[in-house]
Amino acid sequence: MYFTLAVSGPDAAACAELTRRACAADLRALPVPGPGRVAWRAPNGRAALLVWGTGAPPGYVSRSAAGTIRVSDEAGGAVSVATGVCRVDPVYLARAGRAVVLSDRASWAAAVTGKLSSPDPLLYAGVLGPGYPLGAVTPFAGVRALAPGASGRAVAGVFTEERRPPLTEPGVGGAAGAARTAAALVEAVTPLRDAGRPVELSLTGGKDSRLIAAALAVAKVPTRARTYGFADHPDVLVAAQVARELGLEHEVAEPKTSASGSGDAAAVQEVDVLARLRAGVLVADGMLSAFENVGRPDPDPSEAAIAIGGHGGELLRGGYAKLIPGSAARRAAASAEMFRRLTMRRVPLLRARGRGSYLATLAPWVAAVGARPARALDDFYLVNRAGRWSAAARQAYAIRSVLAQPFFDDQVVRAARAVPLAERLDDRLVRGAIRSLHAPLADLPLAADKWKCPPPVEPVVGGAAPGGRGRFDWRRAYGDEVAAFLRDYVLGAGELFSIVSRPAAEKLLRLPHTDPTTVWALATLAALRSGDWLNARDPEGQTFAIPVPAA
């Protein structure tokens, strides 16, 4: 895994100074071993390209132009960048005097331009609210994410940015729209055929991973399917049917359990909570809560594999709009309330100034939801959740493995967004795409859901995991000992309260915790704001033994 950073300066001296800073950046601020090294310099010395890490990732490269940073000797050393329509491979921009820095890692750009300790309160609002940054926000004031579907060019420290054509072409629906989307998925996964090893498919009993499985089969990509769960779980049962139908090798990975010798099946889960908080900031570039499974820095590269699954399938099903049930009138009435709960539920945790700034950034979306509810929720999902949560999660995952996410491919997104929203909301697009690739898959049951479009298929029944095994989530049920640690950790981060209201935080942190998701978000922000995240490689953590309820 490696990161890229480009410098464009008004003169050779300015470029040389920023290049020196990039090579000497704090090793603790990036999640893979450094330092940075110069890969290219412009002949006139006014631009440079640097890399941090251990070379190019093997295997898969998307057909989209997502996240590209390129350089050329023409025009005295030009730097060009582009982002995909989902922005899952981001590009960040920062300025230092009359020079610009462009990078695919926000923390590296912040370190080079002296902004690593400059917080942006809008990031805190996003992580506490929907759980990810909104718009162009990063943890570092003065470092911003380029817009989705954008391209830019830097010459002699002057950066110009352009947006590409709109990403929707409404009206290509029905069988033609489904076939077009399916064909785009097949094209997106076809490069995996030449990866030199089978891809590891995470296959569940749902809609999205079976669509990816069908696309892989049509593209003749060597594939090993794996399902996580106990043998009689609905996901495992249905995934096995899908694998048999497509002729895929299928493996079931059962959850590991540990029991005491007393015969009561009591078990504990050992969790280093402090290490998780620190690593969450470092690995996810400060943009996700440690509630998410973002992993650890410096993984063993020998364990890398090409992973693929149904990540991002919501884009084919209307994003957040799919969460509003019922008729069009019902959706219109409920959309504003859902948007309010999604984005403003934890606004009281912010101090007054940050609260006002955050609400101002939401105003255009509030107006859009009022004018065209379903479409606005769909757009909000694409621009923010798919483009910000998925970007951070993708980078975190890609540190330890090659991740292929064909649902985020530019052509797949454009084909799906061309289909009328109504056909996405009622599953006609997904079901039609599956039928166009391998019709029998559309008639197999779903593990825990129903097709919204006729003919209905009943979910599998009678296959629940015995005694609810595997359903315990320690992140939500961590007990009073961990709760007390998280409370003390947050309240001990004095720097946090320049942005967060201390009385509101104290109220949230009263034991027992009733909103653990927000507690995790607040504790992650405490690690970020205090600078404790820079200790992510410190072996001194805080481990707890969390009891797992017996089956």
C-alpha positions as CSV (number, residue, x, y, z in Angstrom):
1,M,0.0,0.0,0.0
2,Y,1.3,3.5,-0.8
3,F,0.0,7.0,-0.8
4,T,0.8,9.8,-3.3
5,L,1.4,13.5,-2.9
6,A,2.2,16.1,-5.5
7,V,3.7,19.6,-4.9
8,S,3.3,22.5,-7.3
9,G,5.1,25.7,-6.4
10,P,5.6,29.2,-7.8
11,D,9.3,28.6,-8.0
12,A,11.9,25.8,-7.4
13,A,12.7,27.0,-3.9
14,A,9.1,26.8,-2.6
15,C,8.7,23.4,-4.2
16,A,11.9,22.1,-2.7
17,E,10.9,23.2,0.8
18,L,7.5,21.5,0.6
19,T,9.1,18.4,-0.9
20,R,11.5,18.3,2.0
21,R,8.6,18.5,4.5
22,A,6.8,15.7,2.7
23,C,9.8,13.4,3.0
24,A,10.3,14.4,6.7
25,A,6.6,14.2,7.7
26,D,5.9,12.6,11.1
27,L,6.0,8.9,10.6
28,R,3.3,8.5,13.2
29,A,0.8,10.4,11.1
30,L,0.5,7.7,8.3
31,P,-0.6,4.1,8.8
32,V,2.0,2.4,6.6
33,P,5.8,2.6,7.0
34,G,7.6,5.6,5.5
35,P,9.3,8.0,5.0
36,G,8.2,9.6,1.8
37,R,10.4,9.6,-1.2
38,V,10.6,11.6,-4.4
39,A,9.4,9.6,-7.5
40,W,9.6,12.5,-10.0
41,R,10.7,16.1,-10.3
42,A,9.8,18.6,-13.0
43,P,12.8,19.8,-15.0
44,N,12.3,23.3,-13.9
45,G,12.0,22.2,-10.2
46,R,8.5,23.7,-9.7
47,A,6.7,20.4,-9.2
48,A,7.4,17.1,-7.6
49,L,5.6,13.7,-7.0
50,L,6.2,11.7,-3.9
51,V,5.1,8.3,-2.6
52,W,4.8,7.0,0.9
53,G,4.7,3.2,1.3
54,T,5.9,0.1,-0.4
55,G,5.0,0.2,-4.1
56,A,1.9,-0.3,-6.2
57,P,-0.9,-2.5,-4.8
58,P,-1.2,-5.7,-6.8
59,G,-4.3,-6.8,-8.8
60,Y,-7.2,-4.6,-9.4
61,V,-7.4,-1.1,-10.9
62,S,-10.8,0.4,-11.6
63,R,-11.8,1.6,-15.0
64,S,-12.9,4.9,-13.6
65,A,-10.6,7.9,-13.3
66,A,-11.1,7.9,-9.5
67,G,-8.4,9.3,-7.4
68,T,-5.7,9.8,-10.0
69,I,-2.7,12.1,-9.5
70,R,-0.5,12.4,-12.6
71,V,2.4,14.6,-13.6
72,S,4.0,15.6,-16.9
73,D,7.1,17.5,-18.0
74,E,5.1,19.7,-20.4
75,A,4.1,23.2,-19.4
76,G,7.0,23.4,-17.0
77,G,5.8,20.5,-14.8
78,A,2.0,20.1,-14.6
79,V,0.1,18.1,-12.0
80,S,-3.3,16.8,-13.0
81,V,-5.9,15.1,-10.8
82,A,-9.3,13.6,-11.2
83,T,-12.0,12.0,-8.9
84,G,-14.6,9.5,-9.8
85,V,-18.3,10.2,-9.4
86,C,-18.4,8.4,-6.1
87,R,-15.1,9.9,-4.8
88,V,-14.2,6.7,-3.1
89,D,-10.6,7.2,-4.2
90,P,-10.3,10.8,-2.9
91,V,-7.9,13.6,-3.7
92,Y,-7.2,16.3,-1.1
93,L,-6.1,19.8,-1.7
94,A,-4.1,22.1,0.7
95,R,-2.3,25.4,0.1
96,A,1.0,26.7,1.6
97,G,1.6,30.3,0.6
98,R,1.5,30.4,-3.2
99,A,2.1,26.6,-3.6
100,V,-0.5,23.8,-3.6
101,V,-0.3,20.2,-2.3
102,L,-2.5,17.4,-3.8
103,S,-2.6,14.0,-2.1
104,D,-4.7,10.9,-1.7
105,R,-4.1,11.1,2.1
106,A,-5.5,14.1,4.0
107,S,-3.1,13.6,7.0
108,W,0.0,13.7,4.7
109,A,-1.3,16.9,3.0
110,A,-1.9,18.4,6.5
111,A,1.5,17.5,7.8
112,V,3.3,19.0,4.8
113,T,1.3,22.3,5.0
114,G,1.4,22.6,8.8
115,K,-2.3,21.9,9.4
116,L,-2.0,18.6,11.3
117,S,-3.1,20.3,14.6
118,S,-5.7,22.7,13.0
119,P,-9.2,21.2,13.6
120,D,-12.1,21.7,11.4
121,P,-15.3,21.8,13.6
122,L,-17.4,20.7,10.6
123,L,-15.7,17.3,10.7
124,Y,-16.8,16.8,14.3
125,A,-20.4,17.6,13.4
126,G,-20.4,15.0,10.6
127,V,-18.8,12.2,12.7
128,L,-21.2,12.8,15.5
129,G,-24.2,13.1,13.2
130,P,-24.4,10.8,10.1
131,G,-21.0,9.3,11.1
132,Y,-18.8,10.7,8.3
133,P,-17.6,14.0,6.9
134,L,-20.0,15.9,4.7
135,G,-19.0,17.8,1.5
136,A,-15.3,18.7,1.2
137,V,-14.6,18.5,5.0
138,T,-11.6,16.8,6.5
139,P,-10.3,16.7,10.1
140,F,-7.8,19.5,9.2
141,A,-8.8,23.1,8.5
142,G,-7.4,24.1,5.2
143,V,-7.4,20.6,3.7
144,R,-10.4,19.8,1.5
145,A,-11.6,16.9,-0.6
146,L,-12.1,17.6,-4.2
147,A,-15.7,17.3,-5.4
148,P,-17.0,14.1,-7.0
149,G,-16.6,13.9,-10.8
150,A,-14.0,16.7,-10.7
151,S,-10.7,17.2,-12.5
152,G,-8.0,19.8,-11.9
153,R,-4.6,21.0,-13.0
154,A,-1.8,22.7,-11.0
155,V,1.0,24.6,-12.8
156,A,3.5,26.8,-10.9
157,G,1.3,26.7,-7.8
158,V,-1.9,27.8,-9.6
159,F,-4.7,25.2,-9.3
160,T,-7.8,25.2,-11.6
161,E,-10.7,22.8,-11.0
162,E,-13.5,21.7,-13.3
163,R,-16.6,19.5,-12.9
164,R,-17.4,16.9,-15.4
165,P,-20.9,16.6,-17.0
166,P,-23.8,15.6,-14.8
167,L,-23.7,12.0,-13.7
168,T,-27.4,11.2,-14.5
169,E,-29.0,10.4,-17.8
170,P,-32.7,9.9,-16.7
171,G,-35.0,7.7,-18.7
172,V,-33.1,4.5,-19.5
173,G,-35.2,2.1,-17.5
174,G,-36.9,-1.3,-17.9
175,A,-35.0,-4.3,-19.2
176,A,-32.7,-2.0,-21.2
177,G,-31.6,-0.1,-18.1
178,A,-31.0,-3.3,-16.2
179,A,-29.0,-4.9,-19.0
180,R,-26.9,-1.8,-19.4
181,T,-26.1,-1.8,-15.6
182,A,-25.3,-5.5,-15.7
183,A,-23.0,-5.0,-18.6
184,A,-21.2,-2.2,-16.9
185,L,-20.7,-4.5,-13.8
186,V,-19.2,-7.2,-16.0
187,E,-16.8,-4.7,-17.6
188,A,-15.9,-3.4,-14.2
189,V,-14.9,-6.8,-12.9
190,T,-13.2,-8.1,-16.1
191,P,-9.7,-6.8,-15.2
192,L,-9.8,-9.2,-12.2
193,R,-9.5,-12.1,-14.7
194,D,-5.9,-11.2,-15.2
195,A,-5.0,-10.7,-11.5
196,G,-3.1,-14.0,-11.4
197,R,-5.1,-15.4,-8.4
198,P,-8.7,-16.0,-7.5
199,V,-10.6,-13.2,-5.9
200,E,-12.1,-13.7,-2.5
201,L,-15.9,-13.1,-2.8
202,S,-17.8,-12.3,0.4
203,L,-21.1,-14.0,-0.5
204,T,-24.2,-13.5,1.6
205,G,-27.8,-14.5,1.1
206,G,-28.8,-11.1,-0.1
207,K,-29.2,-9.2,-3.4
208,D,-26.0,-7.3,-3.9
209,S,-23.3,-10.0,-3.5
210,R,-25.2,-12.4,-5.7
211,L,-25.3,-9.8,-8.4
212,I,-21.5,-9.4,-8.1
213,A,-21.2,-13.2,-8.1
214,A,-23.1,-13.4,-11.3
215,A,-21.0,-10.6,-12.9
216,L,-17.8,-12.5,-11.9
217,A,-19.1,-15.7,-13.4
218,V,-20.0,-14.0,-16.7
219,A,-16.6,-12.4,-16.8
220,K,-15.0,-15.7,-16.1
221,V,-13.0,-14.4,-13.2
222,P,-11.5,-17.1,-11.0
223,T,-13.4,-16.8,-7.7
224,R,-13.6,-18.3,-4.2
225,A,-16.8,-17.5,-2.3
226,R,-16.8,-17.3,1.4
227,T,-19.7,-16.9,3.8
228,Y,-19.3,-16.0,7.5
229,G,-21.7,-17.6,9.9
230,F,-22.9,-20.8,11.5
231,A,-23.8,-23.6,9.1
232,D,-27.6,-23.3,9.7
233,H,-27.7,-19.5,9.4
234,P,-29.9,-18.2,6.6
235,D,-27.0,-16.3,5.0
236,V,-25.0,-19.5,4.8
237,L,-27.9,-21.6,3.4
238,V,-28.8,-19.2,0.7
239,A,-25.2,-18.3,-0.2
240,A,-24.6,-22.1,-0.7
241,Q,-27.4,-22.2,-3.2
242,V,-26.1,-19.2,-5.1
243,A,-22.6,-20.7,-5.3
244,R,-23.9,-24.1,-6.5
245,E,-26.0,-22.4,-9.2
246,L,-22.9,-20.5,-10.5
247,G,-20.5,-23.3,-10.0
248,L,-18.4,-21.4,-7.5
249,E,-16.1,-22.8,-4.9
250,H,-17.7,-22.0,-1.5
251,E,-16.3,-21.9,2.0
252,V,-18.2,-21.3,5.2
253,A,-16.2,-19.6,8.0
254,E,-17.8,-20.2,11.4
255,P,-17.3,-17.6,14.1
256,K,-14.8,-18.6,16.7
257,T,-16.1,-19.2,20.2
258,S,-14.2,-19.8,23.5
259,A,-15.9,-21.4,26.5
260,S,-15.0,-21.9,30.1
261,G,-14.5,-25.4,31.5
262,S,-17.6,-25.1,33.7
263,G,-19.9,-26.3,30.9
264,D,-21.9,-23.1,30.9
265,A,-20.4,-21.9,27.5
266,A,-19.4,-18.6,29.2
267,A,-16.9,-16.7,27.0
268,V,-15.1,-13.4,27.0
269,Q,-13.8,-11.2,24.3
270,E,-10.5,-9.5,24.9
271,V,-10.5,-5.9,23.5
272,D,-7.9,-3.2,23.6
273,V,-10.2,-0.2,23.6
274,L,-7.5,2.5,23.7
275,A,-5.6,0.9,20.8
276,R,-8.8,0.8,18.8
277,L,-9.5,4.5,19.3
278,R,-6.0,5.5,18.3
279,A,-5.8,3.2,15.3
280,G,-9.3,4.2,14.2
281,V,-8.1,7.8,13.7
282,L,-4.8,6.8,12.1
283,V,-6.1,4.2,9.7
284,A,-9.3,6.0,8.6
285,D,-7.5,9.3,8.1
286,G,-9.5,10.8,11.0
287,M,-12.8,10.5,9.2
288,L,-14.6,7.5,10.8
289,S,-15.5,6.5,14.3
290,A,-13.6,3.7,16.0
291,F,-17.1,2.0,16.2
292,E,-16.3,0.9,12.6
293,N,-14.0,-2.1,12.0
294,V,-11.2,-0.1,10.3
295,G,-8.3,-2.4,11.4
296,R,-4.8,-1.5,12.5
297,P,-1.7,0.1,10.9
298,D,1.2,-1.7,9.4
299,P,-0.5,-5.0,8.4
300,D,1.4,-8.0,7.1
301,P,1.6,-7.5,3.3
302,S,1.9,-11.3,2.9
303,E,-1.7,-11.7,3.9
304,A,-3.0,-9.4,1.2
305,A,-5.7,-10.8,-1.1
306,I,-8.1,-9.3,-3.6
307,A,-11.4,-9.0,-1.8
308,I,-14.8,-8.3,-3.4
309,G,-18.4,-8.2,-2.2
310,G,-21.7,-6.4,-2.4
311,H,-20.2,-3.1,-0.9
312,G,-22.0,-0.1,-2.4
313,G,-25.1,-2.0,-3.7
314,E,-27.3,0.6,-2.1
315,L,-26.4,2.9,-5.0
316,L,-28.5,0.7,-7.3
317,R,-31.4,0.8,-4.8
318,G,-31.8,4.5,-4.2
319,G,-29.4,5.1,-1.4
320,Y,-31.1,6.7,1.6
321,A,-34.3,7.0,-0.3
322,K,-34.8,3.2,-0.1
323,L,-35.2,3.6,3.7
324,I,-38.5,5.4,3.4
325,P,-41.3,2.9,2.9
326,G,-44.8,3.2,1.5
327,S,-46.3,5.4,-1.2
328,A,-44.7,8.4,-2.9
329,A,-46.8,10.6,-0.6
330,R,-45.6,8.7,2.5
331,R,-42.0,9.1,1.3
332,A,-42.4,12.8,0.8
333,A,-43.8,13.2,4.3
334,A,-41.1,11.1,6.0
335,S,-38.0,12.2,4.1
336,A,-37.5,15.5,5.9
337,E,-37.8,13.8,9.3
338,M,-35.4,11.1,8.3
339,F,-32.9,13.7,7.0
340,R,-33.2,15.6,10.2
341,R,-32.5,12.5,12.3
342,L,-29.7,11.5,10.1
343,T,-27.8,14.8,10.2
344,M,-29.0,16.8,13.2
345,R,-29.6,14.2,16.0
346,R,-26.4,15.1,17.8
347,V,-26.1,18.8,17.0
348,P,-26.6,19.7,20.7
349,L,-23.2,18.1,21.3
350,L,-21.6,21.0,19.4
351,R,-20.8,24.4,20.9
352,A,-22.9,27.2,19.5
353,R,-20.5,28.6,16.9
354,G,-19.8,25.2,15.4
355,R,-23.5,24.3,15.5
356,G,-24.4,27.4,13.4
357,S,-21.7,26.7,10.8
358,Y,-22.8,23.1,10.5
359,L,-26.5,24.0,10.0
360,A,-25.5,26.5,7.4
361,T,-23.8,23.8,5.3
362,L,-26.9,21.6,5.5
363,A,-29.3,24.4,4.3
364,P,-29.0,23.5,0.6
365,W,-29.7,19.9,1.3
366,V,-32.7,20.8,3.5
367,A,-34.2,22.8,0.7
368,A,-33.5,19.9,-1.8
369,V,-35.2,17.4,0.5
370,G,-38.2,19.7,0.7
371,A,-38.4,20.2,-3.1
372,R,-37.7,16.6,-4.3
373,P,-37.5,14.3,-1.3
374,A,-36.6,10.9,-2.7
375,R,-34.1,12.2,-5.3
376,A,-32.4,14.4,-2.7
377,L,-31.9,11.5,-0.3
378,D,-30.5,9.5,-3.2
379,D,-28.2,12.3,-4.1
380,F,-27.1,12.8,-0.5
381,Y,-26.2,9.2,-0.2
382,L,-24.1,9.3,-3.4
383,V,-22.3,12.5,-2.6
384,N,-21.7,12.0,1.1
385,R,-22.2,8.5,2.4
386,A,-20.9,6.7,-0.7
387,G,-18.3,9.4,-1.3
388,R,-17.1,10.1,2.3
389,W,-17.8,7.1,4.5
390,S,-16.9,4.6,1.8
391,A,-13.7,6.6,0.9
392,A,-12.4,6.4,4.4
393,A,-13.5,2.7,4.9
394,R,-12.0,1.8,1.5
395,Q,-8.6,3.3,2.3
396,A,-8.6,1.6,5.7
397,Y,-9.4,-1.7,4.2
398,A,-6.9,-1.3,1.3
399,I,-4.1,-0.9,3.8
400,R,-4.3,-4.6,4.5
401,S,-5.8,-6.0,1.2
402,V,-6.7,-5.1,-2.3
403,L,-10.3,-4.1,-2.4
404,A,-12.4,-4.3,-5.6
405,Q,-15.7,-2.4,-5.4
406,P,-17.4,-2.5,-8.8
407,F,-20.6,-0.8,-7.6
408,F,-18.5,2.4,-7.3
409,D,-17.1,2.2,-10.9
410,D,-18.0,5.3,-12.8
411,Q,-19.8,3.5,-15.6
412,V,-21.8,1.3,-13.2
413,V,-22.9,4.4,-11.3
414,R,-23.9,6.3,-14.4
415,A,-25.8,3.3,-15.8
416,A,-27.7,2.8,-12.6
417,R,-28.5,6.5,-12.1
418,A,-29.9,6.6,-15.6
419,V,-32.7,4.3,-14.5
420,P,-35.8,6.0,-13.0
421,L,-35.6,6.2,-9.3
422,A,-38.9,4.3,-8.9
423,E,-37.3,1.2,-10.6
424,R,-34.4,1.3,-8.2
425,L,-36.5,1.7,-5.1
426,D,-38.7,-1.3,-5.7
427,D,-35.8,-3.6,-6.7
428,R,-36.6,-3.8,-10.4
429,L,-33.2,-2.6,-11.4
430,V,-31.3,-5.1,-9.2
431,R,-33.6,-8.0,-10.0
432,G,-33.5,-7.2,-13.7
433,A,-29.7,-7.0,-13.7
434,I,-29.5,-10.4,-12.0
435,R,-31.9,-11.9,-14.5
436,S,-29.9,-10.5,-17.4
437,L,-26.7,-12.2,-16.1
438,H,-28.0,-15.5,-14.7
439,A,-31.8,-15.7,-14.6
440,P,-32.1,-18.6,-12.1
441,L,-30.5,-16.5,-9.4
442,A,-33.4,-14.1,-9.3
443,D,-35.7,-17.0,-8.3
444,L,-33.6,-18.1,-5.4
445,P,-34.9,-17.0,-2.0
446,L,-33.4,-14.2,0.0
447,A,-32.0,-14.8,3.5
448,A,-33.7,-12.1,5.5
449,D,-35.7,-9.9,3.1
450,K,-38.2,-10.0,0.2
451,W,-38.0,-8.7,-3.3
452,K,-40.0,-5.5,-3.4
453,C,-41.1,-6.1,-7.0
454,P,-43.3,-9.1,-8.0
455,P,-43.2,-12.0,-8.0
456,P,-42.4,-12.0,-4.3
457,V,-40.0,-14.6,-2.9
458,E,-40.4,-15.5,0.7
459,P,-37.3,-15.4,3.0
460,V,-35.7,-18.5,4.3
461,V,-37.4,-19.5,7.6
462,G,-36.4,-21.8,10.4
463,G,-32.6,-21.1,9.8
464,A,-31.8,-18.8,12.7
465,A,-28.5,-19.5,14.4
466,P,-29.1,-21.6,17.4
467,G,-29.5,-19.6,20.6
468,G,-28.7,-16.4,18.7
469,R,-25.0,-17.3,18.3
470,G,-22.8,-14.7,16.7
471,R,-25.3,-11.9,17.3
472,F,-23.5,-10.4,20.3
473,D,-21.9,-7.0,19.5
474,W,-19.5,-5.9,22.2
475,R,-19.3,-2.5,20.6
476,R,-22.9,-1.8,21.7
477,A,-22.9,-3.9,24.9
478,Y,-19.5,-3.3,26.4
479,G,-20.5,-3.0,30.1
480,D,-19.8,-0.4,32.8
481,E,-16.0,-0.9,33.0
482,V,-15.5,0.0,29.4
483,A,-18.1,2.7,29.7
484,A,-16.2,4.3,32.6
485,F,-13.0,4.2,30.6
486,L,-14.6,5.9,27.6
487,R,-16.2,8.5,29.8
488,D,-12.9,9.4,31.5
489,Y,-11.0,9.3,28.2
490,V,-13.4,11.9,26.6
491,L,-13.6,14.1,29.6
492,G,-9.9,14.1,30.0
493,A,-9.4,15.5,26.4
494,G,-9.6,19.2,27.3
495,E,-8.8,20.3,23.7
496,L,-12.0,18.6,22.5
497,F,-14.2,21.1,24.4
498,S,-13.2,24.0,22.2
499,I,-15.6,22.4,19.7
500,V,-17.8,20.1,21.8
501,S,-20.1,21.2,24.6
502,R,-18.8,19.7,27.8
503,P,-22.1,19.7,29.6
504,A,-23.7,17.9,26.7
505,A,-20.9,15.4,26.6
506,E,-21.1,14.7,30.3
507,K,-24.8,14.0,29.9
508,L,-24.2,11.6,27.1
509,L,-21.5,9.8,29.0
510,R,-23.5,9.1,32.2
511,L,-23.5,5.5,33.0
512,P,-25.1,3.3,31.8
513,H,-24.5,4.4,28.2
514,T,-27.8,4.6,26.2
515,D,-26.2,5.7,22.9
516,P,-23.0,3.7,22.5
517,T,-22.6,4.6,18.8
518,T,-22.3,8.3,19.6
519,V,-20.1,7.5,22.6
520,W,-17.6,5.8,20.3
521,A,-17.7,8.8,17.9
522,L,-17.1,11.2,20.7
523,A,-14.2,9.1,22.1
524,T,-12.7,8.9,18.6
525,L,-12.8,12.7,18.2
526,A,-11.2,13.0,21.6
527,A,-8.3,10.8,20.3
528,L,-8.1,13.0,17.2
529,R,-8.3,16.4,18.9
530,S,-5.9,15.5,21.8
531,G,-3.3,14.1,19.3
532,D,-3.3,10.8,21.1
533,W,-3.9,9.1,17.8
534,L,-0.3,9.7,17.0
535,N,0.4,7.0,19.6
536,A,-1.4,4.3,17.6
537,R,1.8,2.2,17.4
538,D,2.4,2.4,21.2
539,P,2.1,-1.1,22.7
540,E,0.7,0.4,25.9
541,G,-3.1,0.1,25.5
542,Q,-6.1,-0.5,27.7
543,T,-7.5,-4.1,27.3
544,F,-10.8,-5.3,28.8
545,A,-12.3,-8.7,29.0
546,I,-15.9,-8.3,27.8
547,P,-18.3,-11.2,28.8
548,V,-20.1,-12.8,25.8
549,P,-23.6,-14.0,26.8
550,A,-24.0,-17.7,26.7
551,A,-26.0,-19.2,23.8
